[in-house]
Amino acid sequence: MDIKDCFYLGKITKKYSFKGEVILNLDTDDPQGYQNLKSVFILINGKLISFVIEKSSYQKKSMLRVKFEGINSEEDVSSLLNKEIYLPLDLLPNLDGKKFYYHEIIGYKVVDSNYGPIGSIEKVNDKPTQSIFVIKYKERQILIPINEEIIKEIDRKNKSIYISAPNGLIDLYLE
C-alpha cells in the first residue's frame, strides 16, 4: 500500500499493558467509528506495514486501546511508539454538502461571488488557529480562510468551490 492511497488516522502514543496493548490517539471527529477495525497500516521507516488487530476498544475522547496480533509484550510495543497510523482512502465515509476532506479538494476551482474564478486550490494549510485554502492564481497565491460563512457551495461533479470572500481580502493579493 502506498501512502498516497491512504489517510492519516492517528498515532500510537503509549503502552497500555504488559501484554502488548497500545493506545492510539485518533485524529478524527468520530473515534468510536473506528473501534471495529480489522487492521491498520503503521508507518515504519518510510513504509506502510499492515498490522492485524486482535481486539480494540474505545477508551475516551479520541483514544482507542488496541492489541495487535503478534505483539505480546512491552518490548514488542516499544518499536511502535510514536508511529503514525494510516487507513486506505476507500474507508473514509463520503461527505456531502459543505463538508469535505482536505485531500479531496486539491485542484478544485475556486469561484468567488464578486470576482468569479480566482484559481485552483494548490493545498490547504491546516493550522490550529485557522485552516486556509492556498489558491494558485496566475503566478500568485491567494489565501482564503476556511469557514462555513465563506464557503457557499461545493460542486464535486465539476470540482469547484463557490465562496464569498470578505470585502477587500482578494484585492490584497491582486494589487
ROSE-4610 file (N, C-alpha, C; in Angstrom, 1 decimal, always signed):
// ROSE-4610
residu = [M/M/M/D/D/D/I/I/I/K/K/K/D/D/D/C/C/C/F/F/F/Y/Y/Y/L/L/L/G/G/G/K/K/K/I/I/I/T/T/T/K/K/K/K/K/K/Y/Y/Y/S/S/S/F/F/F/K/K/K/G/G/G/E/E/E/V/V/V/I/I/I/L/L/L/N/N/N/L/L/L/D/D/D/T/T/T/D/D/D/D/D/D/P/P/P/Q/Q/Q/G/G/G/Y/Y/Y/Q/Q/Q/N/N/N/L/L/L/K/K/K/S/S/S/V/V/V/F/F/F/I/I/I/L/L/L/I/I/I/N/N/N/G/G/G/K/K/K/L/L/L/I/I/I/S/S/S/F/F/F/V/V/V/I/I/I/E/E/E/K/K/K/S/S/S/S/S/S/Y/Y/Y/Q/Q/Q/K/K/K/K/K/K/S/S/S/M/M/M/L/L/L/R/R/R/V/V/V/K/K/K/F/F/F/E/E/E/G/G/G/I/I/I/N/N/N/S/S/S/E/E/E/E/E/E/D/D/D/V/V/V/S/S/S/S/S/S/L/L/L/L/L/L/N/N/N/K/K/K/E/E/E/I/I/I/Y/Y/Y/L/L/L/P/P/P/L/L/L/D/D/D/L/L/L/L/L/L/P/P/P/N/N/N/L/L/L/D/D/D/G/G/G/K/K/K/K/K/K/F/F/F/Y/Y/Y/Y/Y/Y/H/H/H/E/E/E/I/I/I/I/I/I/G/G/G/Y/Y/Y/K/K/K/V/V/V/V/V/V/D/D/D/S/S/S/N/N/N/Y/Y/Y/G/G/G/P/P/P/I/I/I/G/G/G/S/S/S/I/I/I/E/E/E/K/K/K/V/V/V/N/N/N/D/D/D/K/K/K/P/P/P/T/T/T/Q/Q/Q/S/S/S/I/I/I/F/F/F/V/V/V/I/I/I/K/K/K/Y/Y/Y/K/K/K/E/E/E/R/R/R/Q/Q/Q/I/I/I/L/L/L/I/I/I/P/P/P/I/I/I/N/N/N/E/E/E/E/E/E/I/I/I/I/I/I/K/K/K/E/E/E/I/I/I/D/D/D/R/R/R/K/K/K/N/N/N/K/K/K/S/S/S/I/I/I/Y/Y/Y/I/I/I/S/S/S/A/A/A/P/P/P/N/N/N/G/G/G/L/L/L/I/I/I/D/D/D/L/L/L/Y/Y/Y/L/L/L/E/E/E]
num = [1/1/1/2/2/2/3/3/3/4/4/4/5/5/5/6/6/6/7/7/7/8/8/8/9/9/9/10/10/10/11/11/11/12/12/12/13/13/13/14/14/14/15/15/15/16/16/16/17/17/17/18/18/18/19/19/19/20/20/20/21/21/21/22/22/22/23/23/23/24/24/24/25/25/25/26/26/26/27/27/27/28/28/28/29/29/29/30/30/30/31/31/31/32/32/32/33/33/33/34/34/34/35/35/35/36/36/36/37/37/37/38/38/38/39/39/39/40/40/40/41/41/41/42/42/42/43/43/43/44/44/44/45/45/45/46/46/46/47/47/47/48/48/48/49/49/49/50/50/50/51/51/51/52/52/52/53/53/53/54/54/54/55/55/55/56/56/56/57/57/57/58/58/58/59/59/59/60/60/60/61/61/61/62/62/62/63/63/63/64/64/64/65/65/65/66/66/66/67/67/67/68/68/68/69/69/69/70/70/70/71/71/71/72/72/72/73/73/73/74/74/74/75/75/75/76/76/76/77/77/77/78/78/78/79/79/79/80/80/80/81/81/81/82/82/82/83/83/83/84/84/84/85/85/85/86/86/86/87/87/87/88/88/88/89/89/89/90/90/90/91/91/91/92/92/92/93/93/93/94/94/94/95/95/95/96/96/96/97/97/97/98/98/98/99/99/99/100/100/100/101/101/101/102/102/102/103/103/103/104/104/104/105/105/105/106/106/106/107/107/107/108/108/108/109/109/109/110/110/110/111/111/111/112/112/112/113/113/113/114/114/114/115/115/115/116/116/116/117/117/117/118/118/118/119/119/119/120/120/120/121/121/121/122/122/122/123/123/123/124/124/124/125/125/125/126/126/126/127/127/127/128/128/128/129/129/129/130/130/130/131/131/131/132/132/132/133/133/133/134/134/134/135/135/135/136/136/136/137/137/137/138/138/138/139/139/139/140/140/140/141/141/141/142/142/142/143/143/143/144/144/144/145/145/145/146/146/146/147/147/147/148/148/148/149/149/149/150/150/150/151/151/151/152/152/152/153/153/153/154/154/154/155/155/155/156/156/156/157/157/157/158/158/158/159/159/159/160/160/160/161/161/161/162/162/162/163/163/163/164/164/164/165/165/165/166/166/166/167/167/167/168/168/168/169/169/169/170/170/170/171/171/171/172/172/172/173/173/173/174/174/174/175/175/175]
x = [+0.9/+0.0/+0.9/+0.5/+1.3/+0.6/+1.4/+0.9/-0.1/+0.1/-0.8/-2.2/-2.3/-3.6/-4.3/-3.7/-4.2/-4.4/-5.1/-5.3/-4.7/-4.3/-3.7/-4.9/-4.8/-5.8/-5.3/-4.1/-3.6/-2.2/-1.9/-0.6/-0.6/+0.3/+0.4/+1.1/+0.5/+1.0/+1.7/+1.1/+1.7/+1.3/+2.1/+1.8/+0.6/-0.2/-1.3/-1.2/-0.6/-0.5/+0.8/+1.1/+2.3/+2.1/+0.8/+0.5/+0.6/+1.2/+1.4/+0.3/-0.6/-1.6/-1.0/-1.6/-1.2/-2.4/-2.2/-3.2/-2.9/-4.0/-3.9/-4.6/-4.0/-4.6/-5.1/-6.5/-7.1/-7.3/-7.0/-7.2/-8.5/-9.7/-11.0/-12.0/-13.1/-14.3/-15.1/-14.9/-15.7/-14.8/-14.1/-13.2/-13.9/-15.1/-15.9/-16.1/-16.2/-16.4/-15.3/-14.2/-13.0/-12.7/-13.5/-13.2/-13.3/-13.9/-14.1/-13.2/-12.1/-11.1/-10.5/-10.3/-9.7/-8.1/-7.7/-6.2/-6.0/-4.7/-4.3/-2.9/-2.5/-1.1/-0.3/+0.9/+1.7/+2.9/+3.3/+4.4/+5.7/+6.5/+7.8/+8.9/+9.8/+11.0/+10.5/+9.5/+9.0/+8.1/+7.8/+7.0/+5.8/+4.6/+3.4/+3.4/+3.3/+3.3/+1.9/+1.3/+0.0/+0.1/-0.8/-0.9/-2.3/-2.5/-3.9/-4.2/-5.5/-5.9/-6.6/-6.2/-6.7/-8.0/-7.9/-9.1/-8.8/-9.9/-9.8/-11.0/-10.8/-12.0/-11.8/-12.9/-12.9/-12.5/-11.5/-11.1/-11.9/-11.4/-12.1/-11.6/-12.4/-12.1/-11.7/-10.5/-10.1/-9.1/-9.3/-8.3/-8.9/-8.1/-8.6/-7.5/-7.9/-7.0/-6.9/-5.7/-5.6/-4.6/-4.9/-4.0/-3.8/-2.5/-2.2/-1.7/-2.1/-1.6/-0.1/+0.5/+2.0/+2.7/+2.0/+2.6/+2.1/+3.0/+2.6/+3.3/+4.2/+4.9/+5.2/+5.7/+6.1/+7.2/+8.1/+9.3/+8.8/+7.9/+7.3/+6.7/+6.1/+5.4/+6.3/+7.5/+8.4/+8.8/+8.9/+9.3/+8.1/+6.9/+5.7/+5.3/+5.9/+5.5/+5.9/+4.9/+5.0/+5.0/+4.5/+4.4/+3.0/+3.0/+1.7/+0.9/-0.4/-1.4/-2.1/-2.3/-3.0/-4.0/-5.0/-6.0/-6.2/-6.7/-6.9/-8.0/-7.9/-8.8/-10.2/-10.4/-11.8/-12.5/-11.9/-12.6/-13.1/-12.8/-13.3/-14.8/-15.6/-17.0/-17.2/-18.2/-18.5/-19.1/-18.6/-19.2/-20.0/-21.0/-21.8/-22.0/-22.7/-22.9/-21.6/-21.4/-20.2/-19.1/-19.2/-18.2/-17.3/-16.0/-15.0/-13.8/-13.0/-11.7/-10.7/-9.7/-8.7/-8.0/-7.7/-7.0/-7.9/-9.3/-10.2/-10.3/-10.1/-10.3/-9.1/-8.0/-6.8/-7.1/-6.8/-7.1/-8.5/-9.4/-10.7/-10.6/-11.4/-11.5/-12.2/-11.8/-12.5/-13.1/-14.4/-15.2/-15.7/-15.3/-15.8/-17.0/-18.0/-19.2/-19.0/-17.9/-17.6/-16.6/-15.6/-14.5/-14.7/-15.6/-15.6/-14.5/-14.0/-12.9/-11.7/-11.1/-9.9/-8.7/-8.8/-7.7/-8.2/-7.2/-7.4/-6.7/-7.2/-6.6/-5.4/-4.3/-3.0/-2.7/-3.1/-3.0/-3.9/-3.9/-4.6/-3.6/-3.5/-2.6/-3.6/-3.3/-4.1/-3.4/-3.8/-3.2/-4.2/-3.7/-4.6/-5.6/-5.1/-6.0/-7.0/-6.5/-7.4/-6.8/-7.6/-7.2/-7.5/-6.6/-6.6/-6.4/-7.3/-7.1/-5.9/-5.0/-3.9/-4.3/-4.6/-5.2/-4.1/-3.8/-2.9/-3.7/-3.2/-3.8/-2.7/-2.6/-1.5/-0.2/+0.7/+1.9/+1.9/+0.7/+0.5/-0.3/-0.3/-1.1/-2.1/-3.3/-4.4/-4.7/-4.7/-5.0/-6.4/-7.3/-8.7/-8.9/-9.4/-9.7/-10.9/-10.8/-11.9/-12.8/-14.1/-15.1/-16.5/-17.5/-18.8/-19.4/-19.1/-19.6/-19.1/-17.8/-17.2/-17.6/-17.6/-17.9/-19.4/-19.8/-21.2/-21.7/-20.9/-21.3/-20.0/-20.2/-19.1/-19.8/-19.2/-19.7/-18.7/-18.9/-18.0/-17.9/-19.1/-19.1/-18.2/-18.2/-17.4/-16.1/-15.9/-14.7/-14.5/-15.5/-15.5/-16.0/-15.4/-15.9/-16.3/-17.5/-18.0/-17.9/-17.3/-17.1/-17.6/-17.7/-17.9/-16.9/-15.8/-14.7/-15.0/-14.5/-14.8/-14.3/-15.0/-14.7/-13.2/-12.5/-11.1/-10.1/-10.5/-9.5/-8.8/-9.5/-8.9/-8.1/-8.6/-7.9/-6.4/-6.2/-4.9/-3.9/-4.4/-3.5/-3.4/-4.3/-4.4/-3.7/-3.4/-2.8/-1.3]
y = [-1.2/+0.0/+1.2/+2.2/+3.4/+4.5/+5.4/+6.4/+7.3/+7.6/+8.5/+7.9/+6.6/+5.9/+5.8/+6.4/+6.3/+7.7/+7.6/+8.8/+8.6/+9.7/+9.6/+9.5/+8.5/+8.2/+8.7/+8.6/+9.0/+8.4/+8.3/+7.9/+7.0/+6.1/+5.2/+6.1/+6.4/+7.3/+6.7/+5.5/+4.9/+3.5/+2.8/+1.4/+1.4/+0.3/+0.3/-0.8/-1.9/-3.0/-3.8/-4.7/-5.5/-6.6/-6.7/-7.8/-7.3/-6.1/-5.6/-4.8/-4.2/-3.3/-1.9/-1.1/+0.3/+1.2/+2.5/+3.5/+4.2/+4.3/+5.1/+6.4/+7.5/+8.8/+9.1/+9.1/+9.2/+10.7/+11.0/+12.4/+12.4/+12.3/+12.2/+12.8/+13.2/+13.6/+12.5/+11.3/+10.1/+8.9/+9.0/+7.9/+6.6/+6.6/+5.4/+4.6/+5.4/+4.7/+3.8/+3.9/+3.1/+2.0/+1.7/+0.7/-0.8/-1.0/-2.3/-2.6/-1.9/-2.1/-3.5/-4.1/-5.4/-5.3/-4.2/-3.9/-2.5/-2.1/-0.7/-0.8/+0.3/+0.4/+1.3/+0.9/+1.7/+2.1/+3.4/+3.9/+3.6/+2.7/+2.3/+2.5/+3.3/+3.6/+4.0/+4.8/+5.3/+4.3/+3.2/+2.2/+1.9/+1.7/+1.3/-0.3/-0.7/-2.1/-2.4/-3.5/-3.9/-4.6/-4.2/-4.9/-5.3/-6.6/-7.1/-6.8/-6.4/-6.0/-7.2/-7.7/-8.8/-8.3/-7.2/-6.6/-5.1/-4.4/-2.9/-2.5/-1.4/-0.8/+0.7/+1.4/+2.9/+3.2/+4.1/+4.5/+5.7/+6.9/+8.2/+9.2/+10.2/+11.3/+10.7/+10.8/+10.3/+9.2/+8.3/+7.3/+5.9/+5.0/+3.6/+2.7/+1.8/+0.8/-0.4/-0.8/-1.8/-2.9/-4.1/-5.3/-5.8/-5.7/-6.2/-7.7/-8.5/-9.9/-9.9/-10.8/-10.9/-9.9/-9.0/-8.0/-8.4/-9.0/-9.7/-9.2/-8.2/-7.7/-6.2/-5.7/-4.3/-4.0/-5.0/-4.9/-4.8/-5.7/-5.6/-4.3/-3.7/-2.4/-1.2/-1.3/-0.2/+0.3/-0.6/-0.2/+0.5/+0.4/+1.0/+2.4/+2.7/+4.0/+5.2/+6.1/+7.4/+7.1/+6.0/+5.7/+6.1/+6.6/+7.1/+5.9/+6.0/+5.0/+5.5/+4.7/+5.0/+4.0/+4.4/+3.5/+3.8/+2.9/+3.2/+4.2/+5.1/+6.2/+5.7/+4.5/+4.0/+3.7/+3.7/+3.6/+4.9/+6.0/+7.3/+7.3/+7.8/+7.9/+9.1/+8.9/+10.0/+11.2/+12.4/+13.6/+14.3/+15.1/+15.8/+17.2/+18.0/+19.4/+20.2/+21.0/+21.9/+21.2/+19.9/+19.2/+18.6/+18.5/+17.9/+17.5/+16.6/+16.3/+17.1/+17.6/+18.5/+17.9/+16.6/+16.0/+15.9/+15.8/+15.7/+17.0/+18.1/+19.4/+20.0/+19.3/+19.8/+19.8/+20.9/+21.1/+21.6/+21.7/+22.3/+23.8/+24.2/+25.6/+26.4/+27.6/+28.4/+29.6/+29.8/+30.8/+31.7/+33.0/+34.0/+34.7/+35.0/+35.7/+37.0/+37.7/+39.0/+39.0/+38.1/+38.1/+37.0/+36.1/+34.9/+34.0/+33.2/+32.2/+32.9/+32.5/+33.1/+32.1/+30.9/+30.0/+28.6/+27.8/+26.4/+26.2/+25.3/+25.0/+24.2/+24.8/+24.2/+23.3/+23.8/+23.0/+23.6/+23.0/+23.5/+23.6/+24.8/+25.0/+24.7/+23.6/+23.3/+23.7/+24.8/+25.4/+25.3/+25.1/+25.0/+26.2/+27.4/+28.6/+28.8/+28.4/+28.6/+27.9/+27.0/+26.4/+27.3/+27.2/+28.2/+27.5/+27.9/+27.5/+28.2/+27.5/+28.2/+28.0/+29.1/+29.1/+29.7/+28.9/+29.4/+30.2/+31.5/+32.4/+33.0/+32.6/+33.0/+32.7/+33.7/+33.4/+33.8/+33.9/+34.4/+33.3/+33.5/+32.7/+33.6/+33.1/+33.8/+32.9/+33.5/+32.7/+33.1/+32.1/+32.3/+31.4/+32.0/+31.2/+30.2/+29.1/+28.1/+28.2/+28.6/+28.6/+28.5/+28.2/+28.0/+29.2/+30.4/+31.6/+32.0/+31.6/+32.0/+31.0/+29.7/+28.6/+28.6/+28.8/+28.8/+27.5/+26.8/+25.6/+24.8/+23.5/+22.6/+21.8/+21.9/+21.2/+20.1/+18.9/+17.8/+17.3/+17.3/+16.9/+17.7/+19.0/+19.9/+20.4/+19.8/+20.1/+21.6/+22.2/+23.6/+24.0/+25.0/+25.5/+27.0/+27.3/+28.6/+29.3/+30.5/+31.2/+32.7/+33.3/+34.7/+35.3/+35.7/+36.2/+37.5/+37.8/+39.1/+40.2/+41.3/+42.5/+42.9/+43.1/+43.5/+42.4/+41.2/+40.2/+39.8/+39.5/+39.1/+40.3/+41.5/+42.7/+42.7/+42.3/+42.3/+41.5/+40.5/+39.6/+40.0/+40.8/+41.1/+42.4/+43.2/+44.5/+44.4]
z = [+0.0/+0.0/+0.0/-0.8/-0.9/-0.1/+0.5/+1.4/+0.7/-0.6/-1.3/-1.4/-1.2/-1.3/+0.1/+1.1/+2.5/+3.1/+4.2/+5.0/+6.4/+7.0/+8.4/+9.4/+10.2/+11.2/+12.6/+12.9/+14.2/+14.5/+15.8/+16.2/+17.4/+17.5/+18.7/+19.7/+20.8/+21.8/+23.0/+23.5/+24.7/+24.8/+25.7/+26.0/+27.0/+26.9/+27.8/+28.9/+28.5/+29.5/+29.2/+30.1/+29.9/+28.9/+28.3/+27.3/+25.9/+25.7/+24.3/+23.8/+24.6/+24.1/+24.0/+23.1/+22.9/+22.9/+23.0/+22.9/+21.6/+20.8/+19.5/+19.8/+19.5/+19.6/+18.2/+18.0/+16.7/+16.4/+15.1/+14.6/+13.8/+14.5/+13.8/+14.7/+14.1/+14.9/+15.4/+14.9/+15.3/+15.7/+16.8/+17.2/+17.4/+17.9/+18.2/+16.9/+15.8/+14.5/+14.0/+14.7/+14.3/+15.2/+16.2/+17.2/+16.6/+15.5/+14.9/+13.7/+13.7/+12.5/+12.6/+11.5/+11.4/+11.3/+10.6/+10.5/+10.2/+10.4/+10.1/+9.4/+8.9/+8.4/+9.3/+9.7/+10.5/+9.7/+9.8/+9.0/+9.8/+9.2/+9.9/+8.8/+9.2/+8.3/+6.9/+6.8/+5.5/+4.7/+5.3/+4.6/+5.4/+4.7/+5.4/+5.6/+6.9/+7.2/+7.8/+7.3/+7.8/+9.1/+10.0/+11.3/+11.5/+11.9/+12.1/+13.6/+13.8/+15.1/+15.7/+16.9/+17.6/+18.3/+19.0/+19.7/+19.9/+20.0/+20.3/+21.1/+21.8/+22.5/+22.6/+22.6/+22.7/+24.1/+24.3/+25.7/+26.1/+25.7/+26.0/+25.0/+24.8/+23.9/+22.5/+22.1/+20.8/+20.9/+21.9/+22.1/+21.9/+21.4/+21.1/+21.7/+22.5/+23.0/+22.1/+21.6/+20.6/+21.0/+20.6/+20.7/+19.3/+18.8/+17.5/+17.6/+16.6/+16.5/+16.5/+17.3/+17.3/+18.1/+18.7/+19.6/+21.0/+21.8/+23.1/+24.3/+24.2/+25.4/+25.3/+26.4/+26.4/+25.4/+25.3/+24.5/+23.0/+22.6/+21.3/+20.9/+21.9/+21.7/+21.5/+22.2/+22.2/+20.8/+19.8/+18.5/+17.8/+18.3/+17.6/+18.2/+19.4/+20.0/+19.1/+19.1/+18.3/+16.8/+16.3/+14.9/+14.4/+13.2/+12.6/+12.0/+12.1/+11.7/+10.5/+9.5/+8.2/+7.9/+7.1/+6.6/+5.1/+4.3/+2.8/+2.7/+1.7/+1.4/+1.2/+0.7/+0.5/+1.7/+2.9/+4.2/+4.7/+4.1/+4.6/+4.2/+5.1/+4.8/+3.8/+2.9/+2.0/+2.7/+2.3/+2.8/+1.8/+2.3/+1.3/+1.8/+1.1/+1.4/+1.4/+2.4/+2.5/+3.3/+3.6/+4.3/+3.3/+3.6/+2.6/+3.4/+2.8/+3.2/+2.5/+3.2/+2.6/+1.4/+1.4/+0.3/-1.0/-0.8/-1.9/-2.7/-2.2/-2.9/-3.5/-3.4/-4.1/-5.6/-6.3/-7.7/-8.0/-7.0/-7.3/-7.7/-8.6/-9.0/-7.9/-7.6/-6.6/-7.4/-7.1/-7.7/-6.7/-6.7/-5.7/-6.2/-5.3/-5.7/-6.4/-6.1/-6.7/-7.8/-7.7/-8.7/-9.7/-9.5/-10.4/-10.1/-11.2/-10.9/-10.5/-9.4/-8.8/-8.8/-9.3/-9.4/-8.9/-8.6/-8.1/-6.8/-6.0/-4.7/-4.9/-4.4/-4.5/-3.3/-2.1/-0.9/+0.2/+1.3/+2.5/+3.6/+4.2/+5.4/+6.6/+7.2/+8.4/+9.7/+10.2/+11.4/+12.5/+13.8/+14.9/+15.0/+14.7/+14.8/+13.6/+12.4/+11.2/+10.0/+9.4/+8.2/+7.0/+6.0/+4.9/+3.6/+2.6/+1.2/+0.7/+0.0/-0.7/-2.2/-2.8/-4.2/-5.1/-6.2/-7.2/-8.2/-8.3/-9.3/-10.1/-11.4/-12.2/-11.5/-11.3/-10.6/-9.1/-8.6/-7.2/-6.4/-5.1/-4.2/-3.5/-3.4/-2.7/-1.5/-0.3/+0.9/+1.4/+1.5/+2.0/+3.2/+4.3/+5.5/+5.1/+5.7/+5.5/+6.7/+6.3/+7.3/+6.6/+7.3/+6.7/+6.2/+6.7/+6.2/+4.9/+4.6/+3.3/+2.2/+2.6/+1.6/+1.4/+0.1/-0.2/-0.8/-1.5/-2.2/-2.6/-2.6/-3.1/-4.2/-5.4/-6.6/-6.9/-6.4/-6.5/-8.0/-8.6/-10.0/-10.9/-10.7/-11.6/-10.9/-9.7/-8.9/-8.7/-8.1/-7.9/-6.5/-5.9/-4.6/-4.8/-4.4/-4.6/-3.2/-3.2/-2.0/-2.1/-0.9/-0.9/+0.1/-0.4/+0.4/+1.0/+2.2/+2.9/+2.0/+2.0/+1.2/+1.4/+0.3/+0.3/+0.4/+0.8/+1.0/-0.3/-1.3/-2.6/-3.2/-3.0/-3.5/-3.0/-1.8/-1.2/-2.0/-2.7/-3.4/-4.9/-5.4/-6.8/-7.1/-6.1/-6.3/-6.5]
